[in-house]
C-alpha cells in the first residue's frame, strides 16, 4: 500500500533497483499506517547489507525497517546484529515480539 513512499524514503541509499523494490514490498506488507522516514542509521546500514543477505536476513532487515517506519523504537545496533544471527536467535526474537514477554532461560556452566 505504501511501497512507492517507502521506495522514495530508501532511494538515497543507492540500492540496486530490484533490491529496493523487493525491500519496499516486504516493508509495505508489514505497515498498515502512514510510514515515517526511517532513522538514517537503520535505513543506511540495512540497505548496505540487504543486497547480499540470505532470505532469513532479508526478512529480518525488512522487519527492522518496518518497525522504524511505524514509529516504534529500534536501536541502530540491531541492523549489524542481524547479520550475525542464526536461526535460533531469530526464533527467540520472533517469540519475544509475538508474545510481548521475555522467556526465562536458565544458564549453567
WOKA-V925525 format. One record per residue. N is the residue number from 1. RES is the residue in one letter. SS is DSSP state (2 for helix, 1 for strand, 0 for the rest). PHI is phi in radians with two decimals (999 if undefined). Layout:
BEGIN
[[N/RES/SS/PHI] [N/RES/SS/PHI]]
END
This chain:
BEGIN
[[1/X/0/999] [2/X/0/-1.93] [3/X/2/-1.00] [4/X/2/-1.13] [5/X/2/-1.15] [6/X/2/-1.11] [7/X/2/-1.04] [8/X/2/-1.09] [9/X/2/-1.12] [10/X/2/-1.61] [11/X/2/-0.95] [12/X/2/-1.14] [13/X/2/-1.60] [14/X/0/0.95] [15/X/0/-1.36] [16/X/0/-1.10] [17/X/2/-0.97] [18/X/2/-1.14] [19/X/2/-1.15] [20/X/2/-1.08] [21/X/2/-1.16] [22/X/2/-1.08] [23/X/2/-1.10] [24/X/2/-1.07] [25/X/2/-1.17] [26/X/2/-1.09] [27/X/2/-1.19] [28/X/2/-1.02] [29/X/0/-1.28] [30/X/0/-1.75] [31/X/0/-1.92] [32/X/0/-2.05] [33/X/0/-2.32] [34/X/0/-0.91] [35/X/0/-1.30] [36/X/0/-1.89] [37/X/0/-1.09] [38/X/0/-1.26] [39/X/0/-0.98] [40/X/2/-1.04] [41/X/2/-1.15] [42/X/2/-1.38] [43/X/2/-1.12] [44/X/2/-1.13] [45/X/2/-1.14] [46/X/2/-1.11] [47/X/2/-1.14] [48/X/2/-1.12] [49/X/2/-1.57] [50/X/2/-1.09] [51/X/0/-1.02] [52/X/0/-2.00] [53/X/0/-1.35] [54/X/0/-1.44] [55/X/2/-1.03] [56/X/2/-1.09] [57/X/2/-1.20] [58/X/2/-1.08] [59/X/2/-1.09] [60/X/2/-1.17] [61/X/2/-1.09] [62/X/2/-1.10] [63/X/2/-1.07] [64/X/2/-1.12] [65/X/2/-1.16] [66/X/2/-1.10] [67/X/2/-1.11] [68/X/2/-1.24] [69/X/2/-1.42] [70/X/0/-1.54] [71/X/0/1.62] [72/X/0/-1.41] [73/X/0/-1.40] [74/X/0/-2.27] [75/X/0/-1.31] [76/X/0/-1.02] [77/X/2/-1.19] [78/X/2/-1.08] [79/X/2/-1.11] [80/X/2/-1.22] [81/X/2/-1.21] [82/X/2/-1.02] [83/X/0/-1.13] [84/X/0/-1.80] [85/X/0/-1.47] [86/X/0/-1.88] [87/X/2/-1.10] [88/X/2/-1.15] [89/X/2/-1.08] [90/X/2/-1.12] [91/X/2/-1.09] [92/X/2/-1.06] [93/X/2/-1.13] [94/X/2/-1.10] [95/X/2/-1.13] [96/X/2/-1.09] [97/X/2/-1.09] [98/X/2/-1.29] [99/X/2/-1.63] [100/X/0/1.00] [101/X/0/-2.51] [102/X/0/-1.75] [103/X/0/-1.20] [104/X/0/-1.51] [105/X/0/-2.13] [106/X/0/-1.60] [107/X/0/-2.00] [108/X/0/-2.17] [109/X/0/-1.45]]
END
